[in-house]
Amino acid sequence: MNRTPVTEQLQAATAIAKTTQTLIGKEIATGGYEYLTLFFVYTKGDETGLKIVPNVLRTTGGTAHPYVVKTEATGATTLTALTLTLTATTTSYMTFDVRGIAYMNFTQGGSNNDGTPTGTLLAGYTLK
């Protein structure tokens, strides 16, 4: 099923969390779409860096499971939870395959729980 593309802001430039992963904006309904592209602008502050963690959910408000990347080598399959770690000011994006995923959300937090979290994160997304 092809749906009309959606582009929305998740959060305005907001100070990052220091010690805990904090929800970025809202939960995103991804059913019927193929790809979600997360766009983000991280302005580094006194903190060491920022971690953005993508999560998938089966139901709205349900348990968040890590978005994993699958690799295969010599007959073994490895699943690794994806985490974006940013250590410098950057404007970037990442695209996620959301086929078969009902909902996604993203969390953010300091990468090292140090420094004063004066950095900010602005984020938005496009579903196609």
Secondary structure, 3 states (H helix, E strand, C coil): CCCCCEEEEEEEEEECCCCCCEECCCCEECCCCCEEEEEEEEECCCCCCEEEEEEEECCCCCCCEECEEEEEECCEEEEEECCEEECCCEEEEEEEECCCCCEEEEEEEECCCCCCCCCEEEEEEEEC
